[in-house]
Amino acid sequence: MSSDDQTDLVFKALAAAIRRDLMDALKDNPQTTGELCARFDRLNRCTVMQHLGVLEEAGLVIARKQGRQRWNYLNALPIKQIHDRWIGAYASGAVDLLARMKDDMENLPANEEA
């Protein structure tokens, strides 16, 4: 699978609010599928499993089976890769612009200040 195909999977996985909510639930610590189902009680277990499957396919969740339990771990690396590719470059430009604006404002003659 190419890098762009994997990026498409990540964006598609992040497109659904419920999947973002699942990732938020895993942000602080891994949880079992049962714990996630209890947390999202408005959804049935099958639906939670389907959403976790989409997140797994995108590499955003890593699942490990321990005995009868399936532990789900958040993998933030694909999000970091998107940040590095898309957001980082734009953010540095914005920071440069803010720095130039700050310098310009500090260097205004006293009679031109608003």
N, C-alpha and C positions, 0 to 999 in steps of 0.2 A: 504494500500500500504506500502510495506516495505521501509526502509531507502535506501536500495540499488536500488530499483525500482525508487524511487524519484531521486536519484543521476543519474541514467541512463537518466531520462527525462531531467535533467539539462544539462548533457553533450551533449545529442542529440540536445537540443535547442540551445546550444552555438556553435554547429558545423557549422551552416549556417552564413555566413558573414552578410547577410542582417539582421538577428535577432540580431547579435552583434551591428550592426549599429543602429537598433531601440533602443536597450538598451542604447547606447551612447547618443542618442537623449533624452532619459528620465533621464539621469544621473543628470542633474542640476535642472530639475523641471518637474512636471507632464504635460502631454499634452493631448489634445483631439485626438480622432482618426482622425478627420478632419485635425488637424494640422500636424499629422504624415503623412497623405496621401499627403498633400501639400508639405511637406518636401521631401518625397520619390516619386516625381511625375513620375519617370520612371516606377513605379508599379501602377497597378490599385487598387482601394479601396478593392476589394475582396481579392487580394493577401496580402495586408497589414494586413487585418483582419485575414487571415489564419495564418500569421506569429505571430501576436499578440496572437492568440489562442494557438499556440505551447508554447509561452513564458508564458502564463497564466497557462497552464496545468503543466508546470515545476515549477510554483510558482515564476518565475522571474519577472512577471508583475502582478499587481493587478489592475483590472478595476472596476470603480465605475460609475454608471449611475447617472447623475444629469440633470433632465429634459430631453431634447432631446440629450444631449451630453454625450459621454462616455469618462471619464477621465482615463488615463493610468498612473500608478505609478510604478516606478522601485522598486523591492524588492530585495535588495542585500543579504539578509540573506542566501539563498541557496548557493551563491558564497562563503560567509564567512564559511559556513559549509564545503564546499569542501576544502577551504584553510586550515581550522583547521585540517581536516582529512588527507589530502595529502601533501599540500605544507608546512604547519607549521613544521611538523616533519623533513622534508628534509632541510628546511631553517635553523632550529636551528643547525643541523649537519654542514651545510656549514659555519655558523657563528663561531661555535667552531673551525672548521678547519682553518679559517682565523685568529682567535685569536692565535691559536698555531703557525701558520706560522709567525705572527707578533712577537711573543715572541722569536721564534727561530732566526729570522733575527736580532732582537735587541741584542740577547745574543751571536752572533758570535764573536769570537776573532777578533781583529783589522786586523790581517794579513790574515784572510780568507775572508774578504769582497771583493766583486767583484768590 
